[in-house]
């Protein structure tokens, strides 16, 4: 699955193919989005996995393409989707792992600025819903309550 034709190293001597770095970057985008919704099992270091399953790369790539297509489709009606999505994608480019600077595949410490883009989408989307009829306002309040409950429920003691 991983093509070993071009090597890029880092200061720690870890050798990762360029293809492997690209595939890991695609998966990392989805991992960052998931950790925004469900911030559990956070760690200081997420090393590269020994193997990256093909289904993970395909699923992550398809999900990113679908979200990008939806954002482009609704760009004129809801420009905050375009701004937020490009903010997320663009600000993660320097830290997503295409240029290897350590042994981590991804790192939570890099997500604070990029996640602003997803929160732009979330906040303006809920505001858009709340400006419509009473049913939409009710759905917006429920969505806001769910969003507010997510971090609290994942941090609750077991």
C-alpha positions as YAML, in Angstrom:
chain: A
units: angstrom
residues:
- id: 1
  name: UNK
  ca: [0.00, 0.00, 0.00]
- id: 2
  name: UNK
  ca: [2.77, 2.47, 0.80]
- id: 3
  name: UNK
  ca: [5.04, 3.23, -2.09]
- id: 4
  name: UNK
  ca: [8.66, 3.36, -0.97]
- id: 5
  name: UNK
  ca: [10.08, 5.28, -3.89]
- id: 6
  name: UNK
  ca: [10.76, 8.71, -2.40]
- id: 7
  name: UNK
  ca: [11.95, 9.22, 1.16]
- id: 8
  name: UNK
  ca: [11.74, 12.21, 3.39]
- id: 9
  name: UNK
  ca: [13.38, 12.15, 6.76]
- id: 10
  name: UNK
  ca: [13.20, 14.28, 9.87]
- id: 11
  name: UNK
  ca: [15.56, 15.38, 12.59]
- id: 12
  name: UNK
  ca: [14.88, 12.18, 14.56]
- id: 13
  name: UNK
  ca: [15.88, 9.85, 11.75]
- id: 14
  name: UNK
  ca: [12.34, 8.57, 11.09]
- id: 15
  name: UNK
  ca: [11.83, 7.69, 7.44]
- id: 16
  name: UNK
  ca: [8.37, 8.24, 5.98]
- id: 17
  name: UNK
  ca: [7.50, 8.10, 2.30]
- id: 18
  name: UNK
  ca: [5.96, 11.16, 0.69]
- id: 19
  name: UNK
  ca: [2.92, 9.10, -0.31]
- id: 20
  name: UNK
  ca: [2.56, 7.88, 3.26]
- id: 21
  name: UNK
  ca: [2.73, 11.48, 4.53]
- id: 22
  name: UNK
  ca: [0.02, 12.54, 2.05]
- id: 23
  name: UNK
  ca: [-2.26, 9.66, 3.04]
- id: 24
  name: UNK
  ca: [-1.71, 10.35, 6.74]
- id: 25
  name: UNK
  ca: [-2.51, 14.04, 6.16]
- id: 26
  name: UNK
  ca: [-5.86, 13.16, 4.58]
- id: 27
  name: UNK
  ca: [-6.75, 10.93, 7.53]
- id: 28
  name: UNK
  ca: [-5.49, 13.55, 9.99]
- id: 29
  name: UNK
  ca: [-7.99, 16.15, 8.70]
- id: 30
  name: UNK
  ca: [-10.84, 13.81, 9.65]
- id: 31
  name: UNK
  ca: [-9.23, 12.94, 12.98]
- id: 32
  name: UNK
  ca: [-8.97, 16.65, 13.83]
- id: 33
  name: UNK
  ca: [-12.67, 17.12, 12.99]
- id: 34
  name: UNK
  ca: [-13.63, 14.10, 15.11]
- id: 35
  name: UNK
  ca: [-11.57, 15.28, 18.07]
- id: 36
  name: UNK
  ca: [-13.35, 18.64, 17.88]
- id: 37
  name: UNK
  ca: [-16.70, 16.88, 18.28]
- id: 38
  name: UNK
  ca: [-15.52, 14.24, 20.76]
- id: 39
  name: UNK
  ca: [-12.30, 15.31, 22.57]
- id: 40
  name: UNK
  ca: [-11.52, 12.01, 24.22]
- id: 41
  name: UNK
  ca: [-8.32, 9.93, 24.39]
- id: 42
  name: UNK
  ca: [-6.16, 12.98, 23.79]
- id: 43
  name: UNK
  ca: [-2.40, 12.49, 23.97]
- id: 44
  name: UNK
  ca: [0.77, 14.50, 23.86]
- id: 45
  name: UNK
  ca: [2.10, 12.45, 20.97]
- id: 46
  name: UNK
  ca: [0.31, 10.49, 18.24]
- id: 47
  name: UNK
  ca: [3.03, 8.51, 16.43]
- id: 48
  name: UNK
  ca: [2.58, 7.24, 12.92]
- id: 49
  name: UNK
  ca: [0.77, 3.90, 12.86]
- id: 50
  name: UNK
  ca: [2.69, 0.89, 11.61]
- id: 51
  name: UNK
  ca: [0.14, 0.50, 8.82]
- id: 52
  name: UNK
  ca: [-2.46, 2.85, 7.41]
- id: 53
  name: UNK
  ca: [-5.46, 0.84, 6.17]
- id: 54
  name: UNK
  ca: [-6.62, 1.68, 2.67]
- id: 55
  name: UNK
  ca: [-10.25, 1.96, 3.80]
- id: 56
  name: UNK
  ca: [-9.33, 4.76, 6.25]
- id: 57
  name: UNK
  ca: [-7.62, 6.78, 3.54]
- id: 58
  name: UNK
  ca: [-10.49, 6.25, 1.08]
- id: 59
  name: UNK
  ca: [-13.15, 7.06, 3.67]
- id: 60
  name: UNK
  ca: [-11.33, 10.21, 4.82]
- id: 61
  name: UNK
  ca: [-10.73, 11.35, 1.24]
- id: 62
  name: UNK
  ca: [-14.34, 10.73, 0.25]
- id: 63
  name: UNK
  ca: [-15.62, 12.55, 3.34]
- id: 64
  name: UNK
  ca: [-13.40, 15.57, 2.64]
- id: 65
  name: UNK
  ca: [-14.52, 15.64, -1.00]
- id: 66
  name: UNK
  ca: [-18.21, 15.39, -0.04]
- id: 67
  name: UNK
  ca: [-17.91, 18.21, 2.51]
- id: 68
  name: UNK
  ca: [-16.00, 20.36, 0.01]
- id: 69
  name: UNK
  ca: [-18.66, 19.70, -2.64]
- id: 70
  name: UNK
  ca: [-21.47, 20.66, -0.25]
- id: 71
  name: UNK
  ca: [-19.61, 23.80, 0.77]
- id: 72
  name: UNK
  ca: [-19.16, 24.83, -2.87]
- id: 73
  name: UNK
  ca: [-22.79, 24.05, -3.65]
- id: 74
  name: UNK
  ca: [-24.14, 26.24, -0.80]
- id: 75
  name: UNK
  ca: [-21.45, 28.90, -1.01]
- id: 76
  name: UNK
  ca: [-23.71, 31.69, -2.29]
- id: 77
  name: UNK
  ca: [-26.54, 30.97, 0.12]
- id: 78
  name: UNK
  ca: [-24.28, 30.50, 3.15]
- id: 79
  name: UNK
  ca: [-20.85, 32.10, 2.56]
- id: 80
  name: UNK
  ca: [-19.75, 31.27, 6.11]
- id: 81
  name: UNK
  ca: [-19.50, 27.62, 5.00]
- id: 82
  name: UNK
  ca: [-16.89, 28.53, 2.40]
- id: 83
  name: UNK
  ca: [-14.94, 30.82, 4.74]
- id: 84
  name: UNK
  ca: [-14.98, 28.36, 7.63]
- id: 85
  name: UNK
  ca: [-14.07, 25.33, 5.54]
- id: 86
  name: UNK
  ca: [-11.20, 27.07, 3.75]
- id: 87
  name: UNK
  ca: [-10.00, 28.43, 7.10]
- id: 88
  name: UNK
  ca: [-9.90, 24.88, 8.50]
- id: 89
  name: UNK
  ca: [-8.24, 23.33, 5.44]
- id: 90
  name: UNK
  ca: [-5.81, 26.18, 4.87]
- id: 91
  name: UNK
  ca: [-4.56, 26.76, 8.39]
- id: 92
  name: UNK
  ca: [-3.86, 23.05, 8.87]
- id: 93
  name: UNK
  ca: [-1.65, 22.82, 5.79]
- id: 94
  name: UNK
  ca: [1.57, 23.91, 7.56]
- id: 95
  name: UNK
  ca: [1.13, 21.40, 10.39]
- id: 96
  name: UNK
  ca: [-0.71, 18.46, 8.80]
- id: 97
  name: UNK
  ca: [2.44, 16.40, 8.30]
- id: 98
  name: UNK
  ca: [3.31, 16.90, 4.65]
- id: 99
  name: UNK
  ca: [6.65, 18.32, 5.81]
- id: 100
  name: UNK
  ca: [7.83, 16.08, 8.61]
- id: 101
  name: UNK
  ca: [9.10, 17.96, 11.68]
- id: 102
  name: UNK
  ca: [8.83, 15.24, 14.30]
- id: 103
  name: UNK
  ca: [7.67, 11.71, 14.92]
- id: 104
  name: UNK
  ca: [4.01, 12.65, 15.39]
- id: 105
  name: UNK
  ca: [1.35, 11.92, 12.79]
- id: 106
  name: UNK
  ca: [-0.75, 14.77, 14.16]
- id: 107
  name: UNK
  ca: [-0.84, 16.84, 17.33]
- id: 108
  name: UNK
  ca: [-3.68, 18.42, 19.28]
- id: 109
  name: UNK
  ca: [-1.60, 21.51, 19.98]
- id: 110
  name: UNK
  ca: [-1.91, 22.49, 16.32]
- id: 111
  name: UNK
  ca: [-5.69, 22.55, 16.20]
- id: 112
  name: UNK
  ca: [-6.68, 25.71, 18.04]
- id: 113
  name: UNK
  ca: [-6.39, 28.13, 15.11]
- id: 114
  name: UNK
  ca: [-7.72, 25.73, 12.42]
- id: 115
  name: UNK
  ca: [-10.77, 24.76, 14.48]
- id: 116
  name: UNK
  ca: [-11.90, 28.38, 14.40]
- id: 117
  name: UNK
  ca: [-13.05, 27.65, 10.84]
- id: 118
  name: UNK
  ca: [-15.27, 24.77, 11.93]
- id: 119
  name: UNK
  ca: [-16.66, 26.85, 14.79]
- id: 120
  name: UNK
  ca: [-17.46, 29.63, 12.28]
- id: 121
  name: UNK
  ca: [-19.54, 27.09, 10.35]
- id: 122
  name: UNK
  ca: [-21.18, 25.83, 13.53]
- id: 123
  name: UNK
  ca: [-22.06, 29.19, 15.05]
- id: 124
  name: UNK
  ca: [-23.26, 30.88, 11.87]
- id: 125
  name: UNK
  ca: [-25.14, 27.71, 10.89]
- id: 126
  name: UNK
  ca: [-27.04, 27.66, 14.18]
- id: 127
  name: UNK
  ca: [-27.71, 31.39, 13.81]
- id: 128
  name: UNK
  ca: [-29.03, 30.78, 10.28]
- id: 129
  name: UNK
  ca: [-31.37, 28.07, 11.56]
- id: 130
  name: UNK
  ca: [-32.64, 30.28, 14.35]
- id: 131
  name: UNK
  ca: [-33.71, 33.01, 11.91]
- id: 132
  name: UNK
  ca: [-36.22, 30.77, 10.17]
- id: 133
  name: UNK
  ca: [-39.64, 29.52, 11.34]
- id: 134
  name: UNK
  ca: [-40.38, 28.33, 14.91]
- id: 135
  name: UNK
  ca: [-39.52, 24.71, 14.10]
- id: 136
  name: UNK
  ca: [-36.08, 25.75, 12.89]
- id: 137
  name: UNK
  ca: [-35.55, 27.88, 15.98]
- id: 138
  name: UNK
  ca: [-36.38, 24.89, 18.15]
- id: 139
  name: UNK
  ca: [-33.94, 22.70, 16.17]
- id: 140
  name: UNK
  ca: [-31.28, 25.41, 16.52]
- id: 141
  name: UNK
  ca: [-31.72, 25.51, 20.30]
- id: 142
  name: UNK
  ca: [-31.49, 21.71, 20.48]
- id: 143
  name: UNK
  ca: [-28.38, 21.74, 18.28]
- id: 144
  name: UNK
  ca: [-26.80, 24.39, 20.49]
- id: 145
  name: UNK
  ca: [-27.57, 22.36, 23.61]
- id: 146
  name: UNK
  ca: [-26.04, 19.24, 22.04]
- id: 147
  name: UNK
  ca: [-22.91, 21.12, 21.02]
- id: 148
  name: UNK
  ca: [-22.56, 22.54, 24.52]
- id: 149
  name: UNK
  ca: [-23.02, 19.10, 26.08]
- id: 150
  name: UNK
  ca: [-20.42, 17.25, 23.97]
- id: 151
  name: UNK
  ca: [-17.22, 18.42, 25.68]
- id: 152
  name: UNK
  ca: [-18.79, 18.03, 29.12]
- id: 153
  name: UNK
  ca: [-19.99, 14.51, 28.49]
- id: 154
  name: UNK
  ca: [-16.61, 13.36, 27.21]
- id: 155
  name: UNK
  ca: [-14.82, 14.81, 30.24]
- id: 156
  name: UNK
  ca: [-17.21, 13.26, 32.79]
- id: 157
  name: UNK
  ca: [-15.59, 10.78, 35.18]
- id: 158
  name: UNK
  ca: [-16.34, 7.12, 34.60]
...
